[in-house]
Amino acid sequence: MRVFLGMILGALLLVAGVYIYDSMSTSTVASGQTAQANRTIVNWDRVAADWDVLKRRARDDWIKLSSK
């Protein structure tokens, strides 16, 4: 159980670290050449779209399972 909890905590820390790094490298202060040289690691718009699709599919599957 501790290993599973550690894996979840590690994944959350990784995502939080990448999000912080990306938000620092693409701040509104950086402009011109600096903004183009420091590209983000993750395409957060795509992540948000995929997360919405995952939530929608999970909700639809739950409705199917609970209706039986």
Secondary structure, 3 states (H helix, E strand, C coil): CHHHHHHHHHHHHHHHHHHHHHHHHCCCCCCCHHHHHCCCCCCHHHHHHHHHHHHHHHHHHHHHHHHC
